[in-house]
Amino acid sequence: MSTIFLHNFATSPFGEKIRLILGLKSLQWKSVDAELVMPKPNLTALTGGYRKTPVMQIGSDIYCDSRLIADELEERYPDPTIYPGGSRGLCVALSEWSDRPLHISSSGLAIGVNKPDFPANLMADRKKFFEGFMDIENIEAEIPHLKSQLRAHAALIEEQLADGRRFWLGEEPSLADFHAYVEIWTARAFVPSATEILRGFHKIEEWENRVKQIGHGEMSFATVEEAHEAARVSTGLPGRGVEVDNFLGLSQGELVTLVPDDYGKEPVVGRLVTLSLREVAVERDDALVGTVTVHFPRIGYRIIVA
């Protein structure tokens, strides 16, 4: 099996989510440092413009969005599963909670309390990045609200664990655990008042320790040049075709533009090679890395004729 490259940075909750999946599955993988602010020429050479992290690369197949990355790892390496008891639908649906309101309360709070210490260029980048999703300009005023929201969200986690189960869905870890854990992990790491916010939630503390023990698998480091070379010398997986009843009137090979519907709305243009209920993928050519196939989840992305 080809090398797994994960373009990520250490403090990303979405990066941590994928690192935990790699740990649960005891996989070997290579970590590539991703750029923090735009422009991101090394990352966007692979993605065609998509700026979010993490991005997983296997040869010249580029997987964007932690939701699709999780699914792809599960398809390639099904044992042990991240969806015990046939829980994929539940876990994917739960991401709407973890990636939006929980993420805003945790990561928004981490930005708000540390904003005076962040470089100006980082804050300018994040203001544009989160436009329409999170108000970075006025986020300091939101700190009390975000604290109260984070505690309320954490109470849901505590309640889910109250019957003594080891993990969210029972005795086995699942993607549901990772969804919730990474936002608590972010608060613990970057919000000085996290202990106060989470006071009394003893089940959460025990559960955090169990999740942390899963680890990150067998990680080594790689340069972005190594990752680019791997893309250049590889041939991507064949497209899986375009579903006939896609409601968009799209055909295989058509030039389309893909845009996230939440934030970080940099467009990606390419030739449509896959459109299913699970994913949408486009093929594109880049002077630096050659021909690559860029994969996205179907849910959460607008597909527009270019």
C-alpha positions in Angstrom: 0.0 0.0 0.0 1.3 3.5 -0.8 2.6 5.8 1.8 0.1 7.9 3.7 1.1 11.6 3.9 -0.8 13.8 6.3 -0.4 17.5 5.6 -1.3 19.0 9.0 -0.1 21.0 12.0 0.2 19.9 15.6 -2.5 22.2 17.1 -5.3 21.5 14.7 -8.3 19.7 16.2 -9.2 18.2 12.8 -5.6 17.1 12.4 -5.8 15.4 15.8 -8.9 13.6 14.9 -7.2 12.0 11.9 -4.1 11.3 13.9 -6.2 9.4 16.4 -7.8 7.3 13.6 -4.3 6.5 12.4 -3.5 5.5 15.9 -6.6 3.3 16.4 -5.7 1.5 13.2 -2.0 1.2 14.1 -1.0 2.7 10.7 2.4 3.9 9.5 2.2 7.4 8.1 4.3 10.5 7.4 3.5 13.9 8.8 4.1 17.0 6.5 4.0 20.4 8.1 1.3 22.5 6.4 1.5 26.2 6.0 -0.5 28.2 8.6 -1.6 31.2 6.5 -2.5 31.9 2.9 -1.0 31.8 0.4 -0.2 28.1 0.9 1.6 27.2 -2.4 2.9 23.8 -1.2 -0.6 22.7 -0.1 -2.6 24.2 -2.9 -0.3 22.7 -5.5 -1.9 19.4 -4.4 -5.4 20.6 -3.6 -6.0 23.2 -6.4 -6.9 25.9 -3.9 -8.5 24.2 -0.9 -6.7 25.6 2.1 -8.1 23.7 5.1 -6.1 21.1 7.0 -5.6 18.2 7.4 -5.2 16.9 3.8 -4.3 13.3 3.3 -2.2 12.3 0.3 -1.8 8.7 -1.0 0.3 9.0 -4.2 -1.5 11.4 -6.5 -4.9 11.0 -4.7 -5.5 14.0 -2.5 -8.2 13.7 0.2 -9.7 16.9 1.6 -11.9 17.3 4.7 -11.5 15.2 7.8 -14.9 13.6 7.1 -13.8 12.1 3.8 -10.3 11.3 5.2 -11.9 9.3 8.0 -14.1 7.4 5.5 -11.2 6.7 3.1 -9.0 5.3 5.9 -11.9 3.1 7.0 -12.4 1.8 3.5 -8.7 1.0 3.0 -8.1 -0.2 6.6 -11.4 -1.5 8.0 -10.0 -3.3 11.1 -10.4 -2.0 13.7 -13.4 0.0 12.6 -14.2 3.6 13.6 -17.9 2.7 13.1 -18.6 -0.1 15.6 -22.0 -1.6 15.5 -22.8 -0.2 12.1 -22.6 3.4 13.4 -21.4 5.2 10.3 -24.6 7.2 9.8 -24.7 8.3 13.4 -21.0 9.3 13.4 -21.2 11.3 10.2 -24.4 13.0 11.4 -22.7 13.8 14.7 -20.0 15.8 12.8 -22.6 18.5 12.2 -22.5 19.1 15.9 -18.8 18.7 16.6 -17.6 20.6 13.5 -20.0 23.6 14.0 -21.4 24.6 17.4 -18.9 22.6 19.5 -16.0 23.7 17.3 -17.1 27.4 17.6 -17.4 27.2 21.4 -14.0 25.5 21.8 -11.8 26.7 19.0 -13.5 30.1 19.0 -12.8 30.4 22.7 -9.1 29.4 22.2 -8.8 32.2 19.6 -10.6 34.8 21.7 -8.6 34.4 24.9 -5.3 34.2 23.0 -6.0 36.8 20.3 -3.7 39.6 21.8 -0.8 37.2 21.6 -1.3 36.0 18.0 0.6 37.6 15.2 -1.4 40.2 13.2 -1.0 38.3 9.9 -2.4 35.2 11.5 -5.5 37.1 12.8 -6.0 38.7 9.4 -5.9 35.3 7.8 -8.3 33.8 10.2 -10.7 36.7 9.9 -11.0 36.0 6.2 -11.0 32.3 6.6 -13.9 32.2 9.1 -15.9 34.9 7.4 -19.6 34.2 7.8 -18.9 31.3 10.3 -17.1 32.9 13.2 -16.7 36.7 13.9 -12.9 36.9 14.6 -13.0 40.7 14.6 -15.3 40.9 17.7 -14.6 37.5 19.2 -13.2 38.9 22.6 -16.7 40.1 23.4 -18.0 36.6 22.8 -15.8 35.0 25.5 -18.4 34.7 28.3 -21.0 33.3 25.8 -18.4 30.8 24.4 -17.5 29.6 27.9 -21.1 29.0 28.8 -21.7 27.2 25.5 -18.6 25.0 25.9 -19.8 23.9 29.4 -23.2 23.1 28.0 -21.7 21.1 25.2 -19.4 19.3 27.6 -22.4 18.4 29.8 -23.7 16.4 26.8 -20.5 14.4 26.7 -20.6 13.8 30.4 -24.2 12.6 30.2 -23.4 10.2 27.4 -20.7 8.6 29.6 -22.7 8.6 32.8 -23.7 5.0 32.7 -20.1 3.9 33.0 -19.4 3.0 29.3 -15.8 3.4 28.3 -16.5 5.2 25.1 -19.3 7.2 23.5 -21.0 4.3 21.8 -20.1 1.5 24.3 -16.9 -0.5 25.0 -15.2 0.3 21.7 -13.8 3.7 20.5 -15.4 5.2 17.5 -15.3 8.3 15.3 -17.9 9.8 17.7 -15.3 9.8 20.5 -12.8 11.6 18.3 -15.4 14.2 17.2 -16.0 15.2 20.8 -12.5 14.6 22.2 -10.6 16.9 19.9 -12.6 20.0 20.9 -12.1 19.2 24.6 -8.4 18.6 23.8 -8.2 22.1 22.2 -9.8 23.8 25.2 -7.5 22.0 27.6 -4.4 23.0 25.6 -5.3 26.7 24.8 -7.9 28.0 27.2 -6.5 28.8 30.7 -10.0 28.6 32.2 -10.7 25.1 30.8 -10.4 23.4 34.1 -13.0 25.8 35.6 -15.3 25.4 32.6 -15.1 21.6 32.8 -15.3 21.3 36.6 -17.2 18.4 38.0 -17.1 16.4 34.7 -15.2 13.4 36.1 -16.4 11.0 33.4 -15.0 13.3 30.8 -11.6 13.2 32.5 -11.5 9.4 32.6 -12.7 9.2 29.0 -10.1 11.7 27.8 -7.3 9.5 29.3 -8.7 6.4 27.5 -8.8 8.3 24.1 -5.4 9.8 24.6 -3.9 6.3 25.1 -5.0 5.3 21.6 -2.0 7.4 20.3 -1.1 8.4 16.7 0.2 5.2 15.2 3.7 4.9 13.7 4.5 8.5 12.6 7.6 9.7 10.9 8.3 13.1 9.3 8.5 13.9 5.6 9.3 17.1 3.7 6.8 18.7 1.4 9.2 18.0 -1.4 9.0 14.3 -0.7 5.2 14.5 -0.8 5.2 16.4 -4.1 7.6 13.9 -5.6 5.2 11.0 -4.5 2.4 12.8 -6.4 4.5 13.3 -9.5 5.5 9.6 -9.8 2.1 8.1 -9.0 -1.0 7.3 -11.0 -4.2 8.1 -9.3 -7.1 5.7 -8.6 -9.5 5.4 -11.5 -12.7 7.6 -11.2 -15.7 5.8 -9.9 -18.1 7.4 -12.3 -20.9 9.9 -12.0 -24.3 8.9 -10.6 -27.0 9.4 -13.2 -29.7 10.9 -10.9 -27.4 13.5 -9.3 -30.0 16.4 -9.5 -27.3 18.7 -10.9 -27.2 17.5 -14.5 -23.5 16.8 -14.3 -21.6 14.3 -16.5 -18.2 12.6 -16.2 -15.4 14.7 -17.5 -17.3 18.0 -17.1 -15.3 20.9 -15.8 -16.7 21.9 -12.4 -15.9 24.1 -9.4 -16.1 22.8 -5.8 -16.6 25.1 -2.9 -17.1 24.3 0.8 -20.5 25.6 2.1 -19.2 26.6 5.6 -16.0 28.6 5.6 -12.6 28.7 3.8 -14.4 29.0 0.5 -11.5 28.9 -1.9 -12.7 27.2 -5.1 -11.2 24.1 -6.7 -11.6 23.6 -10.4 -11.2 20.2 -12.2 -12.6 17.5 -14.4 -15.3 15.6 -12.7 -14.3 11.9 -12.3 -16.4 10.7 -9.3 -19.8 11.8 -8.1 -21.5 9.5 -5.6 -23.5 9.8 -2.4 -20.2 9.6 -0.5 -17.7 11.7 -2.5 -17.0 14.0 -5.3 -13.6 14.0 -7.0 -12.0 16.0 -9.7 -8.8 15.5 -11.8 -6.6 18.5 -12.3 -3.1 19.3 -13.6 -0.5 21.2 -11.8 3.0 22.3 -13.0 4.6 21.3 -9.7 3.0 18.0 -8.9 1.5 16.8 -12.2 -1.9 15.2 -12.6 -3.7 14.7 -9.3 -7.2 13.6 -8.2 -8.7 15.7 -5.5 -11.4 14.1 -3.4 -14.1 15.8 -1.2 -17.1 14.5 0.7 -20.4 14.9 -1.1 -22.1 16.5 1.9 -21.1 20.1 2.5 -19.7 21.0 -0.9 -21.3 22.9 -3.7 -20.6 21.6 -7.2 -20.9 24.2 -9.9 -20.3 24.0 -13.7 -17.1 25.9 -14.2 
